[in-house]
Amino acid sequence: MFKTVFKTSTSYAFRFWSIPITEVKSFLIFLFFLSTITTLLLYKAVYISTSGLGISGWSVYGLLVTTFLLSRVPYAYLHKDDHDTAYPDALYPDVSIIITAKNEEKNIFQTICSCMDSQYPGELECIVVNDGSTDSTQKEIVRAKKAHGDGVRLVSFSENRGKREAMAAGIDQTNRPVVVFVDSDTFLQPDAIHHIVRHFIENEHIGAVSGNTKVENANTNLLTKMQSIQYAVSFDIYKASESVHRSVTCCPGCFSAYRRVAIKPLVQFWKEQKFLGIKGTFGDDRGLTNFVLKEGWDVVYCEKARASTTVPEKISVYFRQQLRWKKSWIREGVLAGLFMWKRRHPLASFAFYINFSFPFAGPVLAGVVLGYSIVLGNPLIFFAFVLGFILIGLMFALFVRVYFTAENWMYMPLFSLFFVTVLIWQMPYALLTLRKSHWGTR
């Protein structure tokens, strides 16, 4: 009897300890995030009931936004980018890599080399469009052409025409099945193109794929450290969660791939796109993604297609970049809002509208909470509001740290504080100056 019981318990114990450690780790992490989400929702409920806001439209909206933000983590967990199936080399289509450059003498040679040195079964060519550079960019492109031969092709504009015109010129120069866009300060991993193109082989309905870009100069200073975790969250949480329903809303210009048949018929419309009577000169990537989504193509995120890009190291340059991004967010968000509800998955559409509303409603909500805090003479009300964002940001940071070994995750609370106290107020200014398109990153 004792032997039987001992054998049975030993068998159960052996089976328990034989569970792969990765599965145990995943289960414990899942419980952690579930408890964190529950805690944050309870925190929000208690905050609403004790802050003086009551059950108002703003409090309901705040709870809705909180629920949306928290839902991004389990959605990101559901995203899989396994690439388990092996395909014959013959199935990999020829690829054109398009790089547009203006005054990028510092990085362009390395960027071209990282593309041409890719480990890819099919044929690669690199079309580099020099958009009226006034420095030594063209000399560096010619140097890369000498190093890599006819695989590098140069298109040169005598004067600056803008990135959208340069991208369109690159598309016109190729008839290859897949077009990959790479920014002039972005550097690809050797297997990045191999991974990103696999999606087109696996599913004929996929029209575009966002690569996974991280920060090259992540540890230069405090600003770049905050941007590095901002990028990690943006790609491995937001784009991953959007990819579950194949509705990624922006394939970034730093590194993304398109099926040529999905974009070639749209290029002229995209190039001539106007908003409020002004021709689009920024947000080229988000605009092109919009056209692809509107035509019914699937758009996904490839976590394994990795690259790194150089981000602003000065706060003034960063502010200009963020303002430009916010203007493109407004313009393309309005245009996407006209078709998302009828062309995409209902949950993807719902997430899009909530996410799109917050940059507009967020400053108003923050102002309402700040007003209550001042009127009631209780600064803790606004402090608790800010703390909620910091806690959500910390949860995002822990997720990308555990699952993707993201560096600088500890800077996420600081970035969250920076966002809710500084960056969030850029949106009203972006809205008021939407017709001004002269401000770029440089």
N, C-alpha and C positions, 0 to 999 in steps of 0.2 A: 504493500500500500504506500509506504513512505517513498519507495523507489519510483513508483508510478507518478506520484505527486511531484517528486523532485525532477523527474524527467520532463514532465509537462511544463513546470515553471521554468526550467532551464531552456526548454524549446522556445517558450514565449520570449524569454529574456534575450535569447540568441537572435530571434527574429527582430526584436526591437532594436538591438544594437547593430544589426546588420543593415538597417535602413541607411542609405547613403547620407553622409553628413550634410550634403547640399540640400537634400529634401527637408531634413530637420531644421537647417538654417532658414530655408525659405518659409517653413511653417511658422517658426518663431517670429520671423520678420513680419509675416502676414498678421499674426496676432498683435504685434507691436503697433503696426499701422492702423489696424482696426480699432484698437483701444485709443490711439492718438486721435483718430477721426471722431470717435464717440466723445472723447474729452473736449475736443474743440467745438463740436456742435452743442454740447451741454454748456460750455463756456459762453457761446454766442447767445444761447437761450437765456441764461442767467443775466448776461450783460444787457440784453434788450429789456428784461423785466425790471432791472434795477437802475437803468441809466436815465429814466425819465422820458425815453422815446416812446414807450408804450407800443401797442400793436398798431403801428402806423404803416403807411405805404413804404416809407423808407426803411423801417425795421424789417418788414417782410422782404424787401429787395436785398437788404444786407444779408439776411439769412439765406436767400436764394443764391447770391454770389458766393457766400461761404460754402454752401453745399456744392456748387459747381467746382470751386477751387479744390475742395477735398476729393471730389470724384475723379480728378485728373490722376491721382496716384494709383487707385485700382485699375483705371483704364490703361495707364502706362504699364502696369504690371501685366495686363492681358496682351500687350503688344509683343509679338514674337518675330524675330528676324533670324531664323535658324539656318536657312540655306543648306538643308541636309541633302537635297537631291544633287547628284553629280551629272552635269550635262557635257556632252561631247564638245570639243573645241570648235567643231564646225558650226555649232548652233549659235555661237557668239557673233553678233553682227559687227560690222565695221563701225567705228566711232569717230566722230569729229568733236574735238575739244575746242571750244571757242573762248578766247581770253580777250577782254577789252582792257585797254590800258591808256591812262593819261598821266604823264609825269610820274611814272613808277620805276625809275631807273634803279632804285635800291633793291626791289624784289623780283622784277619781271623775269630775269634770267633764271633764278632759282625756281620760280613758279613753273616756267616752261619745262625745265629739266625734270621736275617732280612729276609732271604729266607724261612726258615722253619716256620716262624710265619706268612707267607702270608695267606691272606684270599682267598682261592681258592677252588672251588667246587670239583675238581677232586683230585686224589692222587698226592702227591709231594714226590720226593726223591732228596737228595743232594749228588752228587758224587764229593768228594774233592780230587784232585790230588796234592800230595805233591811232588813238582819237585826238590828233592834233597836239601831241606832246611838245613841250618847249625845252625839255631837258634831254638827257642821253638815253631815253627809253628806246628809241628806234635802234640805236647802236647796240644796246643790250639784246634786243630781239634778233638783230642780224648775227650777233655772236652766238646766240642759241641756235639759230638756223645753221650756222657753220658746224656747230657741234653735233646736230641731229639730222642734218641733210634735208631732203625734200619733205620729210615728215612735218616740218615746220613751214607754214605759209604766212606771209606778211601782207596785210591790207593796211594801207596808210592813208589817213585823212590829212589834208593840208591844214585844216583848221578844226577846232573842236566842234563836234556836232551833238554830243551827248551820248550817254551810255546806251540808250534804247536804239538809236540809229546805228551805233557800232555793233550791237548784238544782232540787229536785223541784217546788217551787211555780212556778218559771219554766217548767219543761216543761209543767206543767198549764195554763199560760196560753196555749199556742200549739198550732196544728195545722199549722204550716208544715212542709214536707218535710225541711228541714235545720235543725238546732239547733247554734249555735256558742257555746261557753263561753269567756268572757274574764274574767280576774281584774280586780279593781277597781284594780290598780296596773300594768296592762299596756296597751301602746299599739301599735295595729296600723299596719302600712304600708298605704298606700292600696289596693294590689292584693292584699293578703293573703287576703281572703275570696274574691276572684275565683279565686285559685290553689287554695285549699283545697277549694272546692266542685267544681272540675273533676274531681276524683277520683271523686265520686259519679256524674258524668255518664259518665265513661269506663268505669266498672266497676260493675255493679249488685250485685256481691258484697261491695263495700266497705261496712262498717258504721260505721267511724270513721276519722278522719284526725288525726294529730298535726301541729300547726303547728310552726314553727321559731322558738323564742323565745330571744333573747339578752338581755344585761344592759344596762339603761338607764343605771344609775349605775356603769358599769364602772371608771371612773378616779377614784372618790372617795378610796379608800385601798387599802392592800395587800390587805385582805380582799376587797373587791369586785373587785379585779384578778384574784385567784385564782379567785373565783367565775365571772368572765367566761370564763375558759378552761375551767373545769369545765362550764359550760353548753355551750360550743362542742363539747367532746368528747362530752358526753351526747347532744346532738342529732345532730350531723353524723357521729358515728362509731357510737354505740350504737343510736340509733333508726334511723339509716340502715341499719345492718347487720341489725337485726331486720326492717326493712321489705322486705328482699329476699325473705323467705318470708311476707310479709304477716302478720306476727305481732308487731307492736309491743305491748309489754306494759304501757305506760302512756301514755295520751293526757293530757298534763298539763293541769291546770285553768287554767293561765295563758292557753292558747290552743289549742283543739282543736274539731273539728266531728264531729257524729254524724248519721247518717240517723235521722230520728225514728221510723220503723217498727222500727228496730233496738233502740231504748231504751225506747220508750213501754210495751211489755208488761213491762219489767223494773224500772220505776221503783219500784214498791211494794216488791218484794223487796229491791232495792238500798237503799232508804230505811230499811227495817227490819232490815237486815243486822246479825247479831250474831256475835261471836267470843269464845269462852270465856265466854259468857253476858253479855258487855258489848256494848251497841249501838255501832256504828262511828261515831266522831265525827271521824275524820281519814282521810286516804288516799282521799278521795271519788273522785278522778280514776282512781286505779289500780283501785279497786273497780268503777267503772262500766266501765272497759276490760275487766276480767276477765269481767264478765257478757256483754259483746259477743263476746269471743273464745270463751267457752264455748258460745254459741249458734251458732258456726260462721261468723260473719261475718269477713271479712278486715279487718285494721287496718294502715294504712300511715302513712308519714311524708312530709310535703310540705316539702321544703327551701325552695321558693320562697315559701311562705306565711309571711312574716316578721313578727315582732313583737318588742317589747322589754319587759322587766319590771324592776321595782325589787327589788333584793335587800338582805338585811340588811347594815347598815354597822357594826354592833357585834357583837363576838365572842359575847357572851351571847345575843343574839337569834339569831345563826347557829347556835349549839349547840342551842338549843331547836327551831329548825326542823329541823335534821338528826336530832335524836332523834325528832321526830314522824314524819319521813319513814322512818326506820328501823323504827319500830313498824308503819307501814302496809306497809312492805316485807315484814316478817315475816308479818303477818296475810294479806295478799293473795297473798304468795308461796306460803304453805301451801295456800291455796284454789286457786290456779292450778295447783299441783303435782298436784292431784287429776285434772285433765283435760288438761293440756298434752300428755301422752304419747299420748293417743288422738284429740285433736282438731286438732292442728297438725302441720306438716311435721316429720319425724323430726330433721332437723338443727336446726330452730328449737327443738324440745323439748330436745334434747341441750344446746344453748347455754343455754337457760333454766335447766336444772337445775344446770349448772356455775356459772352466774352467781349463782343463788340460794344455792348452798352456800357461796360464798366469804365472805360477811359473817359466817357462823357459824364456818366452819372456819378462816378467815383469822386471827383472833386466836389460835386454838389453834396454828396453824402458826407464827405469829410467836413465840408463847411457847416452842414446842419449839426453834426455831432459837436464840432468846435463851438458853434453858437450856443447849444444846450449847455456845454461845459462852462462857458462864460456867464450865461444868464443865471445858472444855478450855483455859480461860484464853486464849482467842483472840477478841478483840472483832472481828477482821476477818470472822469468819463472819457475824455479824449485820449488819455494815456491808455486806457483799457482798449479803446478802438484801435490804436496803433499797435498795441501788444498782440491783438488778434492777428494782424498781418505778419508780425514778426514770427509768431508761432507757426503759422501756415508756411511761411518761407523756410523755417527751420525744418519742418516736416519734409518739404521738397528736397532740401539739402541733404538730409539724412538718407532719403531714398536713393538719390543719385550717388551718394557716397558708398552706400552698402552694395548696390547693384552694379554700379559702373565705376567704382573707385574714383569718383570725382575729387580733384584736388580743390583746395581753398573753400571747402564746404562751410567752414566755420565763419566765413565772411557773409553768408547769406542773410543772417539777421541784420547785419549792418546795411546790406543792400536794400532789404525790405524797409528799414527805417528811412533810408535815403529816398526810396521810391515814394513812400506814402507822405513824406514831408516836403519833398522837392520835385521829383520827376512828375508826379501826378498833376502838378499845377501847370505843366507845359501844354497839356491838352487844350485848355481854353485858348491859350495863345496860338497854338497850331491851327485851331479852328478859325480864329479871327484873321490869321495871315495865310489862309489856305491858298489864295491866288498868287502869293509870292513864292516863286520857285527857284530863286537864285542862290539860296543858301544850301551849300553842300557840306561834305565832311571836312574838306580841306580848309 
